[in-house]
Amino acid sequence: MASPTLLMRVVASAYSVAEKAATIVRKVMAGGDLGIVEKSGANDLQTKADRLVQMSICASLTRKFPRATIIGEEDLPPEEVSEELIEDGYCEEILKKTCPAQYTGIKEEELVIWVDPLDGTKEYTEGLLDHVTVLIGIAYGGKAIAGVINQPYYNYEAGADAVLGRTIWGVLGIGAFGFQLSEAPAGKHIIVTTRSHGSGLVNDCISALNPDSVIRVGGAGNKVIQLIEGKASAYVFASPGCKKWDTCAPEAILHAVGGKLTDIHGNSFQYNKEVKHMNSAGVLATLRNYDYYASRIPNTVKQSLVP
């Protein structure tokens, strides 16, 4: 067997790194002191888990792939990362997969890795633990091509014997794994949107879509999971709050199973290292029937959100 290509090694490493991240997230929570600081306000928080997980992910990936660009959400001072935060394993199952032909020649310096160490921080601080995800997105040529989403608290309400946490991963051209792909009920319009970043514009946009129901949850990773598991038919966020590290991994996984994620205008996101971090024109994502929702976004909403 040929040795695994760079891309498959990066994804296999990101998988192991995300599992390590989940143990850190759970350990901080169990320790009781979340070390919360406000960044730009009460809805923009950072905890000890955000800081430790970012150090763990970035240091672990940098050690293995020193020429890749790694962009993390948290602005942290450079410091020595203790060895106990380093994860150097690989997921064997991923290493065995064949890399899609279009990605076999990728060089390390052509990869940009977008890291959200703890997506849904506000929910984490409030104990809404199933909203929380760890996101590692891998981009090449400005496109999200692979992603890993870990849910540290998946199954946490299933009782003491339940296995806690899961890791979902995907690569364009291979597919996505670690969950049961399911479509939302036909003919139902179930919108998933923000829980803590609501606004008049967000609500106007949702009303215009005339949904049967609206699910409000934290975290972009969590919202895309609602789409791929058939709990929601569209993820609609008519606001500039979301960033590239929120969307890169979920977009890659959604696209790997035939879904679509864009801004509110239908533009694709670019993930090259020079790009601005803010997704200032919102998010529209579906597993199926993208055009139905895209065609119903009001022009007033589009005019308010400039890419």
Buried (B, 14 or more C-beta within 10 A) or exposed (E): EEEBBBBBBBBBBBBBBBBBBBBBBBEBBEEEEBEBEEEEEEBBBBBBBBBBBBBBBBBBBBEBBEEBBBBBBBEBEEEEBEEEBBBEEBBEEBBEBEBBEEBEEBEBEBBBBBBBBBBBBBBBBBEBBBBBBBBBBBBBBBBBBBBBBBBBBBEBEEEEEEEBBBBBBBBBBBBBBBBEBEEBEEEEBBBBBBBBBBBEBBEBBBEBBEBEEBBBBBBBBBBBBBBBBBBBBBBBBBBBBBBBBBBBBBBBBBBBBEBBBBBBBBEBBBBBBEBEEEBBBBBBBBBBBBEEBBEBBBEEBBEBBEE
